[in-house]
């Protein structure tokens, strides 16, 4: 997203249109106006804006029909659309999102809210485009040229796919928190292996040079093979290819770091942190997955917060643990609801409960419970193992809870375990000291496992 991004405002009310025009232009954006859906479609035949602010209630073609036509046309279907309307009924919002809108602003419009949402969705659009470009580059070059990195690339593709799916969220933080840990791991793996790959290439090329020096007149079969593979081109292009991979990995790492807004920024030392703020921010990021939509019923989050002191910890890393656990709980509840009839869902609504307390001097406990399908003993015995997952192929890499366990046990000297019974839900328990030096005097429950 740049300040030169072009925004199309479709608004039949001249006063509202002028206010939005002035606000966005003052923020540095290029702005175009259209007073009707028909006029907007005509303008879009000549220009392609980065984002569209679309009024719903207009004479002639209303906003819903305009959006439907936008999404049906290949040239305009990828343009993010934010609806603006005084309609507040849930059915209207569901209809807007079903038509392909990325967000929904209710009137009277607040200028600060408009700017915030515009910036978020322009940023999401830019990141999505960059990640898709990187994915294509890595698939076409890394797989073709380097067998040694193929396994690591597969992991990266999975994380990128997960990231692209997550970018459908309505705010930047919704996308970031769910996938940051899955990006960092393959990026670290690739980064650590690139320099050895460079060295191996140099060794192989030097070996070829030595052969050519010692045996300047190869037989016809070798000469034919050299010509077939175009050895001169390979020698010239392979270092450039590896350098482009290195740049691509750096870009992915930068994207990951820039998206970690929800994580309060990783600290090099432990700082005093309000755990309730971390839990609340994580729930806010996941809010779109908790609300009822046309595809899944509401998941109610119930908070039972105790009177907690500030905890000396790494806030960003703890928020990452909260995100992993809550996302897994939502996944489990969604999967369960797909198998239940509406009457069953109404009789036993999906729910996540969060309890916090000081359970003994110097220690705090966070319990996250869901009433999902629960876990089998076999699954619980492996769930903190790296790369283990109970999710379908392409839905997870099995790194979330493994990383969460390391954060709690190694970084904070605490405990992370799970209690679960098939058919009765799952409970995750986090225990950490208020200050790093506080020992755990009471015996903790036996550590179990949870969804990955």
Rosetta blueprint (number, residue, H / E / L):
1 X L
2 X L
3 X L
4 X L
5 X L
6 X E
7 X E
8 X E
9 X E
10 X E
11 X L
12 X L
13 X L
14 X H
15 X H
16 X H
17 X H
18 X H
19 X H
20 X H
21 X H
22 X H
23 X H
24 X H
25 X H
26 X H
27 X L
28 X L
29 X L
30 X E
31 X E
32 X E
33 X E
34 X E
35 X L
36 X L
37 X H
38 X H
39 X H
40 X H
41 X H
42 X H
43 X H
44 X H
45 X L
46 X L
47 X L
48 X L
49 X L
50 X L
51 X E
52 X E
53 X E
54 X E
55 X E
56 X L
57 X L
58 X L
59 X L
60 X L
61 X L
62 X L
63 X H
64 X H
65 X H
66 X H
67 X H
68 X H
69 X H
70 X H
71 X H
72 X H
73 X L
74 X L
75 X L
76 X L
77 X L
78 X L
79 X L
80 X E
81 X E
82 X E
83 X E
84 X E
85 X E
86 X L
87 X L
88 X L
89 X L
90 X H
91 X H
92 X H
93 X H
94 X H
95 X H
96 X H
97 X H
98 X H
99 X L
100 X L
101 X L
102 X L
103 X E
104 X E
105 X E
106 X E
107 X L
108 X L
109 X L
110 X L
111 X H
112 X H
113 X H
114 X H
115 X H
116 X H
117 X H
118 X H
119 X H
120 X H
121 X H
122 X H
123 X H
124 X H
125 X H
126 X H
127 X H
128 X H
129 X H
130 X H
131 X H
132 X H
133 X H
134 X H
135 X H
136 X H
137 X H
138 X H
139 X H
140 X H
141 X H
142 X H
143 X H
144 X H
145 X H
146 X L
147 X H
148 X H
149 X H
150 X H
151 X H
152 X H
153 X H
154 X H
155 X H
156 X H
157 X H
158 X H
159 X H
160 X H
161 X H
162 X H
163 X H
164 X H
165 X H
166 X H
167 X L
168 X L
169 X L
170 X L
171 X L
172 X H
173 X H
174 X H
175 X H
176 X H
177 X H
178 X H
179 X H
180 X H
181 X H
182 X H
183 X H
184 X H
185 X H
186 X H
187 X H
188 X H
189 X H
190 X H
191 X H
192 X H
193 X H
194 X H
195 X H
196 X H
197 X H
198 X H
199 X H
200 X H
201 X H
202 X H
203 X H
204 X H
205 X H
206 X H
207 X H
208 X H
209 X H
210 X H
211 X H
212 X H
213 X H
214 X H
215 X L
216 X L
217 X L
218 X L
219 X L
220 X H
221 X H
222 X H
223 X H
224 X H
225 X H
226 X H
227 X H
228 X H
229 X H
230 X L
231 X H
232 X H
233 X H
234 X H
235 X H
236 X H
237 X H
238 X H
239 X H
240 X H
241 X H
242 X H
243 X H
244 X H
245 X H
246 X H
247 X H
248 X H
249 X H
250 X H
251 X H
252 X H
253 X H
254 X H
255 X H
256 X H
257 X H
258 X H
259 X L
260 X H
261 X H
262 X H
263 X H
264 X L
265 X L
266 X L
267 X L
268 X L
269 X L
270 X L
271 X E
272 X E
273 X E
274 X L
275 X H
276 X H
277 X H
278 X H
279 X H
280 X H
281 X H
282 X H
283 X H
284 X H
285 X H
286 X L
287 X H
288 X H
289 X H
290 X H
291 X L
292 X L
293 X L
294 X L
295 X L
296 X L
297 X L
298 X L
299 X E
300 X E
301 X E
302 X E
303 X E
304 X E
305 X L
306 X L
307 X L
308 X L
309 X L
310 X L
311 X E
312 X E
313 X E
314 X L
315 X H
316 X H
317 X H
318 X H
319 X H
320 X H
321 X H
322 X H
323 X H
324 X H
325 X H
326 X H
327 X H
328 X H
329 X H
330 X H
331 X H
332 X H
333 X H
334 X H
335 X H
336 X H
337 X H
338 X H
339 X L
340 X L
341 X L
342 X H
343 X H
344 X H
345 X H
346 X H
347 X H
348 X L
349 X L
350 X E
351 X E
352 X E
353 X E
354 X E
355 X E
356 X E
357 X E
358 X E
359 X E
360 X E
361 X L
362 X L
363 X E
364 X E
365 X E
366 X E
367 X E
368 X E
369 X E
370 X E
371 X L
372 X L
373 X L
374 X L
375 X L
376 X L
377 X H
378 X H
379 X H
380 X H
381 X L
382 X L
383 X L
384 X L
385 X L
386 X L
387 X L
388 X L
389 X L
390 X L
391 X L
392 X L
393 X L
394 X L
395 X L
396 X L
397 X L
398 X L
399 X L
400 X H
401 X H
402 X H
403 X H
404 X H
405 X H
406 X H
407 X H
408 X H
409 X H
410 X H
411 X H
412 X L
413 X L
414 X L
415 X E
416 X E
417 X E
418 X E
419 X E
420 X E
421 X L
422 X L
423 X L
424 X L
425 X L
426 X E
427 X E
428 X E
429 X E
430 X E
431 X E
432 X E
433 X E
434 X L
435 X L
436 X L
437 X L
438 X L
439 X L
440 X L
441 X L
442 X L
443 X L
444 X L
445 X L
446 X L
447 X L
448 X L
449 X L
450 X L
451 X L
452 X L
